[in-house]
């Protein structure tokens, strides 16, 4: 694999992560943790950025956003 392809993949992964974290933060801001659902992030990520994510991945991003804002409540991963 060329170094340019590795760089492009790393850049795309960074952009995807940044976009999903921004979407999670948007959902969390000004709301109680109980009001936020993984389905909301799935819809927002696809609607804004055309990114498809699983429910487990959405829960991970929402929990990361909650930790970033020092919230105690965490969302449970489905089927776990």
N, C-alpha and C positions, 0 to 999 in steps of 0.2 A: 504494500500500500504506500502510495506516495505521501510525502510530508504535507502536501497541499490538501490531499483528501482527509488526512487526519486532522489538520487544522480546521477544515470546513465542518467536519463532523463535530468537533469540540465546540466550535462557534455556534452551530445549530443547536446543540444540546444546552449550551448556556442560554441562548435566546429562548428556547422552549421553557426552560426552568424559570427564567425571569418573567416570562409572560404568565405562566401558571401561578407563580407566587403573587404577582400583581393582581391577578383575578381573584385569588383567595383573599388577599388583603382587602380588596374592594368589597367582597361579600361580608367580611368580618367587621369592617369599620362601622362603628355605631350600633352594633347589634349584640344581643346576648348570644352566647355559644349555642344555646338550645334552639335558636331561630335559624341557624345555618345548617344546610343539608348538602350532602355530597352531590345530589342530583342538580342542585343550583350551580355548583362549580362546573359540573360536566356540561350543562347547557351554556353557561357563560363562556367557557373555554372554546366550545365549538362555535358559538355565535360570534364572538369577537375575533378569534384567532384561527378558526378552522382546525383546531387541535382536538383529536378524539382521545379521551382518557377513560380508564376503567374506574369503577366506583372505589376500589381499594386505593388507587393512586390519588383520587380526589380527596379521600379521607386523609391521606398522608400530607397533601398540600395544605388542607385546612388545619390540620393539627400543627403543622410547621408555622402557619400564620398565627395561630392562637399562642404558640410558645413565643413567637416574636413579640407579641403584644402582652406578654406576661399574664395570660389567662390561665386559670387553673383547670377548667372543664376541658376534657378531651373527647373527641368523637370516637366511637368504636368502629373497628374495621368490620365490614359485613362478612358473615359466615366464618367468624373466627372465635 
